[in-house]
């Protein structure tokens, strides 16, 4: 991973710690946080009905390319913010 921000997930692609409120108590492995109500999954924001699940560091959906919930909510910074902990500089030329 080349970005410092990431949300560790369980095998069912649900965050282990709620990125919105920090809750870690999820009875019955709920899909939503029981404390704040936000989704524990980083779903894509594509067309209605598309619920592609993505990794905790995905800014764009790996299936359709639309923004993800965590990125749209500001939980993940844009790749070109120049974050000093990133191993890729925004000024580096990308190979594609």
Helices and strands as residue ranges (DSSP letters): G 27-29, E 42-43, E 53-54, H 69-72
